[in-house]
């Protein structure tokens, strides 16, 4: 008769999702390491030129 509360059920669900997400991300990192790829070189570089200024927003 040990009933789980809704809080315990939600904590178990969130923990499960975090673990599964961790396995997914680690599999990507592991595949990149095996194939000698640099994951961070595939991410585009951020530039402030990509961000609109307030003048560009209001003068459209």
SULMOCOR-V892794 format. One line per field, one symbol per residue. ss: DSSP state (@ for helix, = for strand, . for the rest). psi: psi as a letter, one per 40 degrees, with the letter a starting at -180 (. if undefined). burial: + if it has 24 or more other C-alpha atoms within 12 Angstrom, else -. A space follows every 50 residues. Layout:
ss = ???
psi = ???
burial = ???
This chain:
ss = .....@@@@@@@@@@@@@@@@@@@@@@@@@@@@@....@@@@.....@@@ ...@@@@@..
psi = fghiidddddddddddddddddddddddddddddefihddeehihhiede hiiddddde.
burial = -------------------------------------------------- ----------
